[in-house]
Amino acid sequence: MSVDVAIVGQPGSGKTTLFRALTGGRSSDGVGMVDVPDPRLERLAAAVQPRRVVPAQVRVADAPPGSRAQRIAAARQADVVVEVLRGFGADRDPVSELEGIELDLAVTDLATVERRLEAVGREVRGGRKERAVELSVLERAREHLDAGGTLATLELDDRSAEFLEPLFPVSGKPRVVVVNVGDDLLPDGGAPARRVRELAAGRGWPTLVVDAQLELELGQLDPADAREMRATYGVPEASLEAVTRAVWEAGGLITFFTAGEPEVRAWPCRRDTPAPAAAGVIHSDFEKGFIRAEVTSVDELVAAGSMEALRAAGRLRVEGRDYRLRDGDVVYFRVGR
């Protein structure tokens, strides 16, 4: 399991520069994998001393620079959309760029909803009264989009939201907003980023300030030199790591770990995932053959040095099929054939 991310933005926003900085050259045809930073993984590796350490990853796609339709198609295929706004240059107007992207997504969804509304309306008029609830939801969605809203701001219960899922709407997808600034506006992005934050906060979207060109250049330096240069701009941590973490959280994922001599690894799963389904993230057969989960925390394993030491001391929690994994769990799954 991974999060699929689409990076979209207006021409000249620097979205491709951000993509190149994020992927560090590990990409092909506009698609790359990005490691999710997690200090807990480093702590586990230091304690267990495995032969291999494997971080969780997100899959990032740089939306094509061509037509609006290509940008929409890239966003439609993603779990999370990263919207890159130009916050550099004399004529910068990132708020207008954000509103323009949102308008494109909302107009796309309006056309999709209207087509579906017409089809369901015919069925209801033809006697299929059981479709009346879906018709009502579609009408609400159309009215909301017509009024200038997006599906991200349309309040629906879970049952109602299910009627929209087959339409693959784009304006309701989780967002991470990145204001791409010049080094003169680091670290907070100044007034342009402040206005974007206010707009994005009302929709529940995180806003980050990044100098994508600077990050691309820092990625080519020795780590010590990169840290020194970063400090001169007042940027305390890697901006790219903050973007990746924001994407992870926006995608609704938590991280669990497996830790043994061969490998320490971070695994993604959705919040509230039952233990058998989490085992299935490792291998599909594990879900079918799930017996129980032996669970501990990162702190406890680091203190003990290994899962075997905790097991010998009787300090592993034994959980059954109803257990829902928590962020940071270290798990050994018992499975049968």
C-alpha positions in Angstrom: 0.0 0.0 0.0 1.2 3.5 -0.8 -0.3 6.9 -1.2 -0.5 8.2 -4.8 0.2 11.9 -5.0 -0.3 14.2 -7.9 1.6 17.5 -8.0 -0.4 20.1 -9.9 0.1 23.8 -10.5 -0.1 26.6 -13.1 2.7 26.9 -15.7 5.7 28.6 -14.0 4.7 27.7 -10.5 7.8 25.5 -10.0 5.9 22.2 -9.6 8.4 20.2 -11.6 11.2 21.7 -9.6 9.5 20.5 -6.5 8.9 17.1 -8.0 12.6 16.8 -8.8 13.6 17.9 -5.4 11.3 15.5 -3.7 12.3 12.5 -5.7 16.0 13.4 -5.7 16.4 12.1 -9.2 14.8 8.7 -8.4 12.0 9.1 -11.0 11.1 8.0 -14.5 8.5 9.5 -16.9 7.3 12.0 -14.3 6.8 9.3 -11.5 8.9 8.7 -8.5 8.9 7.2 -5.0 9.6 9.3 -2.0 10.6 7.9 1.5 8.5 9.0 4.4 10.8 10.3 7.1 10.2 8.7 10.5 12.6 9.0 13.4 11.0 6.0 15.1 12.3 3.8 12.2 15.8 5.1 12.9 15.5 4.3 16.6 14.3 0.8 15.9 17.1 0.2 13.5 19.7 1.4 16.0 18.3 -1.0 18.6 17.8 -4.1 16.5 20.7 -3.7 14.1 19.0 -5.3 11.1 20.6 -6.2 7.8 18.1 -3.9 6.0 16.0 -0.8 6.8 12.9 -0.1 4.7 11.0 3.2 5.1 7.4 3.7 4.0 7.0 5.5 0.7 4.6 7.7 -1.3 4.3 7.5 -5.0 4.5 11.0 -6.6 3.5 12.0 -10.1 4.3 15.3 -11.7 1.1 16.3 -13.6 1.8 16.9 -17.3 2.5 20.5 -18.2 0.0 20.4 -21.1 -3.7 20.9 -21.1 -6.1 21.5 -18.3 -7.6 18.1 -19.0 -4.2 16.4 -18.4 -3.9 18.1 -15.1 -7.4 17.1 -14.1 -6.7 13.5 -15.1 -3.6 13.4 -13.0 -5.5 14.7 -10.0 -8.3 12.2 -10.5 -5.9 9.3 -10.3 -4.3 10.5 -7.0 -5.2 9.9 -3.4 -3.8 13.3 -2.4 -3.3 16.4 -4.5 -0.4 18.7 -3.9 -1.2 22.2 -5.2 2.0 24.2 -6.0 1.5 28.0 -6.1 4.0 30.6 -7.3 5.1 32.8 -4.4 8.1 34.3 -6.2 8.5 37.0 -8.8 7.2 40.6 -9.0 3.7 39.6 -10.2 3.1 36.7 -7.8 -0.5 36.0 -6.9 -0.7 32.6 -5.2 -4.2 33.2 -3.9 -5.5 33.6 -7.5 -3.6 30.5 -8.6 -5.2 28.5 -5.8 -8.6 29.7 -6.7 -8.0 29.0 -10.3 -7.0 25.4 -9.6 -10.0 24.9 -7.3 -12.3 26.3 -10.0 -10.9 23.8 -12.6 -11.5 20.9 -10.2 -15.0 22.1 -9.2 -16.1 22.6 -12.8 -14.9 19.1 -13.7 -16.9 17.7 -10.8 -20.0 19.7 -11.8 -20.0 18.3 -15.3 -19.6 14.7 -13.9 -22.4 15.2 -11.3 -24.7 16.6 -13.9 -24.2 13.7 -16.3 -24.9 11.2 -13.4 -27.9 13.3 -12.2 -29.5 13.1 -15.6 -29.1 9.3 -15.8 -30.4 8.7 -12.2 -33.3 11.2 -12.8 -34.5 9.1 -15.7 -34.4 6.0 -13.7 -36.4 7.6 -10.8 -39.0 8.9 -13.3 -39.2 5.4 -14.8 -40.3 3.9 -11.5 -37.0 3.1 -9.7 -37.9 4.9 -6.5 -35.0 3.2 -4.6 -32.7 5.6 -6.5 -34.4 8.7 -5.0 -31.8 8.9 -2.2 -28.9 9.0 -4.6 -30.8 11.6 -6.7 -31.2 13.8 -3.6 -27.4 13.6 -2.9 -26.5 14.4 -6.5 -28.9 17.4 -6.4 -27.2 18.7 -3.2 -23.8 18.2 -4.8 -24.8 20.1 -8.0 -26.3 23.0 -6.0 -23.1 23.3 -3.9 -20.8 23.2 -6.9 -23.1 25.7 -8.8 -22.8 28.1 -5.8 -19.0 28.1 -6.2 -18.2 25.4 -3.6 -16.1 22.3 -3.9 -16.9 18.8 -2.8 -14.3 19.2 -0.1 -16.6 21.7 1.6 -19.9 19.8 1.1 -21.0 18.2 4.3 -22.2 14.6 3.7 -22.6 11.6 6.0 -20.7 8.4 5.1 -23.7 6.8 3.4 -24.4 9.9 1.2 -20.7 10.2 0.3 -20.7 6.7 -1.0 -23.0 7.8 -3.9 -20.3 10.2 -5.1 -17.4 7.7 -4.9 -18.1 6.0 -8.3 -17.8 9.4 -10.0 -14.2 9.7 -8.9 -14.6 13.4 -7.9 -11.5 15.5 -7.8 -12.6 18.6 -5.9 -13.2 16.5 -2.7 -9.7 14.9 -2.6 -7.4 15.7 0.3 -5.0 18.6 -0.4 -1.6 19.8 0.6 -0.9 23.4 -0.5 2.7 24.4 -1.2 3.6 28.1 -1.7 6.9 28.0 -3.7 8.8 31.1 -2.7 12.2 32.7 -3.3 14.8 32.7 -0.6 13.9 36.4 0.2 10.6 35.2 1.8 12.0 32.3 3.8 11.2 30.9 6.2 7.5 31.9 6.6 6.6 33.0 3.0 5.6 36.5 4.0 2.3 38.1 3.0 1.7 35.9 0.0 1.8 32.7 2.1 -0.2 34.3 4.9 -3.1 35.0 2.6 -3.0 31.4 1.2 -2.9 30.0 4.7 -6.1 31.8 5.6 -7.9 30.5 2.6 -6.6 26.9 2.9 -7.2 26.8 6.7 -10.9 27.4 6.1 -11.0 24.2 4.0 -8.9 22.1 6.4 -5.8 22.0 4.2 -2.2 22.3 5.5 -0.1 25.0 3.8 3.7 24.7 3.6 6.3 27.2 2.4 9.1 25.8 0.3 11.8 27.2 -1.9 11.8 24.4 -4.4 14.9 25.6 -6.3 16.9 25.9 -3.1 15.8 22.5 -1.9 16.8 21.0 -5.3 20.3 22.6 -4.9 20.6 21.5 -1.2 19.9 17.9 -2.3 23.1 17.9 -4.3 25.3 19.0 -1.4 27.0 17.2 1.4 24.5 16.9 4.3 26.7 19.0 6.6 27.0 21.8 4.0 23.2 21.5 3.4 22.4 21.9 7.1 24.7 25.0 7.3 23.1 26.6 4.3 19.6 25.8 5.5 20.4 27.5 8.8 21.4 30.7 7.0 17.9 31.0 5.7 16.2 30.2 9.0 14.7 26.9 7.8 15.2 24.6 10.8 14.2 21.3 9.1 14.0 19.9 5.6 11.0 21.5 3.9 10.6 18.5 1.7 10.3 16.2 4.7 7.5 18.4 6.0 5.7 18.1 2.6 6.0 14.3 2.6 4.7 14.0 6.2 1.8 16.3 5.4 0.9 14.1 2.4 1.0 11.0 4.6 -1.3 12.6 7.1 -3.7 14.0 4.5 -3.9 10.5 3.0 -5.3 9.2 6.3 -2.4 6.8 6.9 -0.7 5.6 10.0 2.5 3.7 10.3 3.2 0.3 12.0 6.5 -1.4 12.1 8.0 -4.9 11.9 11.4 -5.4 13.5 13.7 -8.4 13.3 17.3 -9.3 12.5 16.7 -9.5 8.7 14.7 -6.3 8.4 13.2 -3.3 10.2 10.4 -1.9 8.1 7.7 0.8 8.2 4.3 -0.2 6.8 1.3 2.0 5.9 -2.3 1.3 6.8 -5.5 3.3 7.0 -6.5 4.6 10.4 -8.6 2.0 12.4 -7.5 -0.9 10.2 -8.3 -4.3 11.8 -5.3 -6.4 12.6 -6.0 -9.1 9.8 -6.2 -6.4 7.2 -3.0 -4.8 8.4 -1.3 -8.2 8.1 -2.6 -8.3 4.5 -0.6 -5.2 3.8 2.5 -7.3 4.3 1.2 -10.3 2.2 -2.3 -11.1 1.1 -2.0 -14.6 2.5 -1.4 -13.2 6.0 -4.9 -11.7 6.1 -6.4 -15.1 5.2 -4.3 -17.0 7.7 -4.3 -14.5 10.5 -4.3 -16.0 14.0 -3.2 -13.2 16.3 -1.0 -10.2 16.5 1.8 -9.7 19.1 2.1 -6.0 19.7 4.5 -3.6 21.5 5.6 0.0 21.2 8.7 1.5 19.8 9.9 2.6 23.2 9.5 -0.9 24.7 11.3 -2.6 21.9 14.1 -0.1 21.9 14.5 -0.7 25.7 14.5 -4.5 25.3 16.5 -4.7 22.1 14.4 -7.3 20.3 10.9 -8.8 20.0 12.4 -12.1 21.2 13.5 -10.5 24.5 10.0 -9.0 25.0 8.4 -12.3 24.2 10.6 -14.2 26.7 9.7 -11.7 29.4 6.0 -12.0 28.6 5.7 -8.4 27.7 4.1 -8.6 24.3 0.4 -7.8 24.1 -1.6 -10.5 22.3 -4.4 -9.1 20.2 -7.1 -10.8 18.1 -9.0 -10.1 15.0 -10.9 -7.2 16.4 -7.8 -5.2 17.3 -7.3 -2.0 15.3 -3.8 -0.9 14.7 -2.5 2.3 16.3 0.1 4.6 14.9 3.6 3.4 16.0 2.7 -0.2 16.9 5.4 -2.7 16.4 3.8 -6.0 15.4 4.6 -9.6 14.8 1.7 -11.4 13.1 1.1 -15.1 13.8 -0.5 -16.7 10.7 -1.4 -20.2 9.7 -1.4 -21.9 6.4 
